[in-house]
Amino acid sequence: MVLLENDSFLTELTRLFQKCRTSGSVVITLKKYDGRTKPVPRKGHPENYEPADNKCLLRASDGKKKISTVVSSKEVIKFQMAYSNLLRAHMDGLKKKDKKSKSKKTKATQ
């Protein structure tokens, strides 16, 4: 997994989307990140660790290549605007669901 800066993460994510446009998928995860690189100690050894500010960890993968970035609370607005524009630009290849009539569903359940 490669930890990138925010701008380079967005450019690499654009490349992942373009590579997987015809076939394949990109998986994106987002979670709260407190800056720890080691696991939380057990009950016997309490450790008082408080992060300086809240951060988000974003990961993206196409199955072969994995990229990630950490966004601090100060940069969230700027990153969110760029990230949302990127998602809007590359979500045009989604397939629409087939809507089935309600009468077919009720007959199948009876």
C-alpha positions as CSV (number, residue, x, y, z in Angstrom):
1,M,0.0,0.0,0.0
2,V,1.4,3.4,-1.0
3,L,0.7,6.4,1.2
4,L,0.4,9.5,-1.0
5,E,-0.2,13.2,-0.6
6,N,-3.8,14.4,-1.2
7,D,-3.2,15.8,-4.7
8,S,-1.2,12.8,-5.9
9,F,-3.8,10.5,-4.5
10,L,-6.5,12.2,-6.6
11,T,-4.4,11.9,-9.7
12,E,-3.7,8.2,-9.1
13,L,-7.4,7.6,-8.4
14,T,-8.2,9.2,-11.7
15,R,-5.8,6.8,-13.4
16,L,-7.4,3.8,-11.6
17,F,-10.9,5.0,-12.7
18,Q,-9.7,5.3,-16.3
19,K,-8.0,1.9,-16.3
20,C,-11.1,0.2,-14.9
21,R,-13.6,2.0,-17.1
22,T,-14.3,-0.8,-19.6
23,S,-14.0,-3.7,-17.1
24,G,-13.3,-4.1,-13.5
25,S,-14.1,-2.1,-10.4
26,V,-12.5,0.3,-7.9
27,V,-13.1,-0.2,-4.2
28,I,-12.8,2.9,-2.0
29,T,-12.9,2.9,1.8
30,L,-12.9,5.7,4.3
31,K,-12.4,5.5,8.0
32,K,-11.4,7.6,11.0
33,Y,-7.6,7.6,11.6
34,D,-6.1,8.6,14.9
35,G,-2.4,8.5,13.7
36,R,-1.5,5.2,15.4
37,T,0.7,2.8,13.6
38,K,0.7,0.2,16.4
39,P,-2.3,-1.7,17.7
40,V,-4.1,-0.6,20.9
41,P,-2.6,-2.2,24.0
42,R,-4.7,-4.6,26.1
43,K,-6.4,-3.8,29.3
44,G,-3.4,-4.6,31.5
45,H,-1.3,-1.8,30.0
46,P,-3.5,1.3,29.6
47,E,-2.1,4.0,27.4
48,N,-3.5,7.5,27.4
49,Y,-3.2,8.6,23.8
50,E,-5.2,11.5,22.4
51,P,-4.7,12.6,18.8
52,A,-4.0,16.2,18.1
53,D,-6.8,16.5,15.5
54,N,-9.2,14.2,13.6
55,K,-8.0,12.6,10.4
56,C,-9.5,10.4,7.7
57,L,-7.8,7.5,6.0
58,L,-8.9,6.9,2.4
59,R,-7.9,3.8,0.6
60,A,-8.5,2.8,-3.0
61,S,-7.8,-0.4,-4.8
62,D,-8.5,-2.1,-8.2
63,G,-7.5,-5.5,-7.0
64,K,-3.9,-5.1,-8.1
65,K,-2.8,-1.6,-7.1
66,K,-3.5,-0.1,-3.7
67,I,-3.2,3.6,-2.8
68,S,-4.1,5.5,0.3
69,T,-3.9,9.0,1.8
70,V,-4.6,10.7,5.2
71,V,-6.7,13.9,5.2
72,S,-6.4,16.2,8.2
73,S,-9.4,18.2,9.5
74,K,-7.9,21.4,8.1
75,E,-7.8,20.1,4.6
76,V,-11.2,18.3,4.5
77,I,-13.2,20.9,2.7
78,K,-10.7,21.4,-0.1
79,F,-10.2,17.6,-0.5
80,Q,-13.9,16.9,-0.4
81,M,-14.6,19.3,-3.2
82,A,-11.9,17.8,-5.4
83,Y,-12.9,14.3,-4.5
84,S,-16.6,14.8,-5.2
85,N,-15.8,16.4,-8.6
86,L,-13.7,13.4,-9.4
87,L,-16.4,10.9,-8.5
88,R,-19.0,12.8,-10.5
89,A,-16.8,12.8,-13.6
90,H,-16.1,9.0,-13.4
91,M,-19.4,7.6,-12.4
92,D,-21.0,7.7,-15.8
93,G,-20.4,4.1,-16.6
94,L,-22.8,2.7,-14.0
95,K,-25.6,0.3,-15.1
96,K,-29.2,1.1,-14.3
97,K,-31.2,-1.4,-12.4
98,D,-34.0,-3.2,-14.2
99,K,-37.3,-2.2,-12.5
100,K,-39.7,-5.1,-12.3
101,S,-43.4,-4.6,-11.9
102,K,-45.0,-5.2,-8.5
103,S,-47.4,-7.8,-9.8
104,K,-44.6,-10.1,-10.8
105,K,-43.1,-9.9,-7.3
106,T,-46.4,-10.6,-5.6
107,K,-47.1,-13.7,-7.8
108,A,-43.6,-15.0,-7.2
109,T,-43.9,-14.8,-3.4
110,Q,-47.3,-16.5,-3.2
